[in-house]
Amino acid sequence: QCDNDVCDHQVVSFEFASGATATLNMIATSERVCERETRVYGSLGELATSDPLTVRHKDFRTGEVKVHHAADAGPGAALAGHGGADQLLVDAFVRAVRAGDRGLVLTGPEESLRSHRLA
């Protein structure tokens, strides 16, 4: 028995008002720790990415594959920790504390909770 009660495997299926569906698979204990992969499948093609700087597009009609690169992903985008977002979050917090300006932190706990409820 372990005191770690974090979910180690989760599958969530969604159906949106438009009828579109989505599935989220989250696996904590795998060889690919903290790696994220996103795939969006459509009738005419698919989009895939596993890093914050590129998106691969496959056109089912032509078979053509294009890789799109982010022109400016911003500082920290390729860093570890949620694609650099962890570092950017800490940077914003430190800037806000130094400046005494809460407006530099763009979201609060309520918005953060809402954004995580989907999963």
N, C-alpha and C positions, 0 to 999 in steps of 0.2 A: 504494500500500500504506500502511496505517495501523498504528500501534502500539497502537491501542485494540482490545482483544480481547473487549470486552463483547458479549454476545449482543444482536443488534439486533431479532430477531424469533423468538419462541418460541411453540409451540403444544403444550400438554400435555393429554392425555386421561386421565381417571381412571375406574376402575370400582371402587366400594366393595363391601364384603362383602354389603351389603343388595341389591346390584344397581343402585343409583342411580349415575348417571354425572355427570361434570362435565368442563368444558373450561376451561382457562386460556389466554388469548391475551395475550401481552405484546409490545408493540411499542415500541422505544426511539426510533426516528427517525420522529416524526410531528409534525404541526402541534400536537397536544395533548400537549406535553411534560409528563411527570409528572402527567397527569390519570388518575384511575382511575374506571372504571365497572364496577359490579357488577350482574349480572342473574341472577335465579334464576327458572327456568321450572318450573312444576308443571302437573299435570293441570287444576287448577281456577283457576289464576291465575298472576301473575308479580309479582316484587318487583324494583325497580330503584332504584339510587342512584348518584350521581356526586359526592356531597359527604358529609362526615361528619355532617351535621345533619338530613338528610331521607331518607325512604324512600317510594317511590311503590308502591302496591299496586293492581293491576288484577284485578278478579274476573271471570273469563271467563264465569261463569254469568249474572251480572246486568249486566255491562258497566260496573259502578261502579268509579270510580277514587278512591282516598283517598290523600292525602299525609300521612304521619306525620312530625312534627317532634320532634327530640330535646329533651326538657325541660331537661336539663342535661348538655351534652356535655363539660363540664369546661374548664379553662383551656387555651387553645392549640388547641382542636379544629378551629377554622376556619382555622388558620394553614397556610401552605404547608409542603412537606416531609413527605410521607406523611400528609397530613391533620392535621398538628400533632404527630404521634408523634415526629418527630425532635427537636422542641423539648422535649417531655415527657421523652424519654430523656436529653437533656443536663441538664435540670433535676434529674432524679432522681440522676444521677451527681454533679453538683455538690453537692447536699444530702448525699449519702452521704460524699463526701470531707470536706466541712466538719464533719460530725458524727462522722466516723470510724466510721461504722456501715454495714457492707456489706449489712445487711438492708434498707436503703432502695433497693437495686437489686434488683428483683424477679426477674430472670432472669440466668443466666450464659451463657457462650459455648456450652455444650452445648445448653441449651434453645433458644437463638437459632438454632443450626445445625439442630436438629430441626424447628423451625417453618418453616425455609426449604427443607428437603429436598423438600417436596411439589412445589415447582416446580422 
